[in-house]
């Protein structure tokens, strides 16, 4: 019970810190990069990123990324990702479950599994981003060192941040 309360308190502090940064007078890119850094370092994940849709929602690109010190960035490799060819299951997960949450990417359909494994990803959690009920991309957390069961606190933090 105490551990859950401590985790909940930590998440509330993180959300307050994120809100402070998003309400600052810094330019938008600086705000987002700082928020991703806060999330990544606080949750001790390997990578935090935002993908934005383009080409009428047929493709997406990695526009913001934070990586732990020993993790290879992927942002330059992911500028034209096809929802049809590369990550077709993402939209199905968003529609069916509201997010993608996987402790072990080996259980995913082949195209998406290979897409993630090529980046060294073992576990992933992704939430869609919306503006006026229109999806414009997604935010995600990657774990590249080991399979990671995502905690309720981590899930809630990412879901709240995506909102």
N, C-alpha and C positions, 0 to 999 in steps of 0.2 A: 504494500500500500504506500509506504514512504517513497519507494523508488518511483512509482507512478506519479505521485505528487511532485517529486523533484523534476521528473521529465516534463510534466505539464507546465511547471513553473518556468523551466528553461525555454520551452516553446513560446510561452507568453512573453518572456523577455526578448526572444528573437523576433517575434512579430512586432513588438514595440520598436525595436532597433531598426527593423526593415521599414516600418512606417515612417520613422524619423528621417531615414535616408531618402525615401521617395518624396517626402515633403520638403526636402532641402532645395536651395537655390542653384545647386550644381546642374550642369547640363545633363540631359537625359541619359546619354551613354555612360557617363560617370556614375550616375545613380544606379543604373542597372548592373554595371560591373561591380560596384560595391555591394549591392544586395546579393549577387551571386557569390561573392567572396565570403560574406557573412554566413550565408547558408552552408556553403561548402566546408568552411573551416569549423563552424559550430557543430555540424552533423558528422564531421570526419568522413566525408565521402571523397571519391576520387575526382569526380567531375560534376559540374552543374552547368546547365546550358539553356539557351532559348533558341528555338527554331521559329522562323517566320515563313508563312505560306506566301507563294507567288504563283504567277501563271494561272490565275483564277482558281487557286486551291489545288492544282494538279501536282505542284512541286513545293518543296520547302528548302530553306537554307539555314545553316547554323550562323546566327548573327551575334550572339553573345556567348562567352564560355569562360568559366573559371576552372582551373585544374590544380590539384594538389601538386606539391613540388616534384614528386617523382612520377608524375603521370603525363604521358604524351598528349599534347593538345590535338584536337581533331577539327577545329573550326575551319581551317583552310582546305580540308579534304571534303567538306560537306556543304558545298555551295549550290548544288543542284540535285537534291534528293527527290526521287519520284515516289509519290504515294502509291502508284500502281505497280512499279517494278521493284522498288527497294523496301518499302515499309507498308505494304498493302494492308497488313493486319491492324495497323494503328487505328485507322478509322473504325474498324469493326469493334476493337476494344473500347474506343471512346463511346461508341453508340451503345454497346452492351453493358459495359462496366463503369463508364465515366472516366476511366484512366487505364494506363498500362502499368501493372505492378507485378514484377516477376523476380523471384528469388534466384532462379536458375534459368538463364536464357536458353539452355539446351531443350527446354520443353516447348519452345515457340516454333511456329511454322518455319520451314527452311529458309525462305527469302529473308525474313526478318531476323531469324537467328544468325544467319551468315553475315548480314549487315552489321549486327551488334558484335559478333565474335571477331570480325575483321578489325574492330576498334579495341579489342581486348576486354570487352564488357562481359561480366559474369552475372550481374544483377542490375535491374533497371526499374525506375519508376518514373512515369511520364504523365503529366496532366495537361489537358488542352487549355489554351488561352483564348478568351472570347472578348469581343467588343460588340456591344449591342446585339447579343445572341448570334453573332457571326464569328466562327472560329477563324483566328488569324495565325495560329501556330501552337506551340506547346513549350512547356518547361519540363526539364528532367534532371534526374540524379542518376549517376552511374557508379557502380562499384566494379573495379577491375582486378582487385587483389584476391577476392574470394566470393563465394555465394553469400548473399546477405539477406537475411529476413528483415523486411522493412517494419519498423515499429509503428504503432498507431500514432505516436507523436510525430514521427517523420512524415507519415502520410498526411496527417492533418496540417502540418506546417506547409508542405508543398501545395496541398489543395487550397489553403487559405491564401498563400502567396500568389497562386495562379489567378485567384479572384481579384 
